[in-house]
Amino acid sequence: MVDNKLVGKNVLITAGAQGIGESITRHFIDSGAQVAIHYFSSADTANKLVDYAADKGQKAIAVRGDLTNETDANSVVQKTVKAFGSLDILINNAGSLVARKMINEMDTDFWHKVMDINLTSMMFVTRAASSYLAKKDNSSIVNLASLAGRKGGHPGSLAYATSKGAILTFTRALASELGPEGIRVNAVAPGLILGTSFHDTHTSKESAAATIEGIPIHRAGNADDVARAVLFLASEYDGFITGATLDINGGVYNM
């Protein structure tokens, strides 16, 4: 079903060609939006998504960039605006756990790498996009946080969980700062979302099974569960929800 609120809206999705990001991209395309699909290494999928949009008679572009690089981050935003003429919605999806490391085995470079990938890159892109978003009467930002940012994550995810916790605060602070510009800023905090490269890489089957045992609705989430929530928060661009984090975890953690 097409959400008419999104028809013709211009959207930038970071890491929009893998895992949850790919599902978010498809949902926006299905809802009639024009999408700039940022990618770093997933060129094939990004190009397939551009074709997917074209088959529906819509415009999408694939934009490569290393978002931990300030120049690249600025360029991704500029290319999006050049292609579409304006920007209505930013989805900050890029991020990674990178590897599991306990505090006593964590070197300084690893700490900075995780922070740069998850947090500094988000600041770069948001800073570059904010002036364009402010030019629209109603616009919105949705940031991808994590249940790890609420609970602290499993052992070895200290740096990742810390960065994701910071995104919750980043979202609240940004909502206050950009509200007068007509920009709403919200976040989603996914729990165990299977079927993505993230959990395929960093979560064992045994760990996933144990986690599912503790989820009240007795299943893991999937990328579509997250995409629908992101779409809702983004499409309510004329709404009253801002500075909020929507927890998507099957009820395993709530506050």
Secondary structure by P-SEA (a helix, b strand, c coil): ccccccccbbbbbcccccaaaaaaaaaaaaaccccccccccaaaaaaaaaaaaaaacbbbbbbbcccccaaaaaaaaaaaaaacccccbbbccccccccccccccccaaaaaaaaaaccaaaaaaaaaaaaaaaaccccbbbbbbcccccccccccaaaaaaaaaaaaaaaaaaaaaaccccbbbbbbbbccccccccccccccaaaaaaaaaaccccccccaaaaaaaaaaaaaccccccccbbbbcccccccc
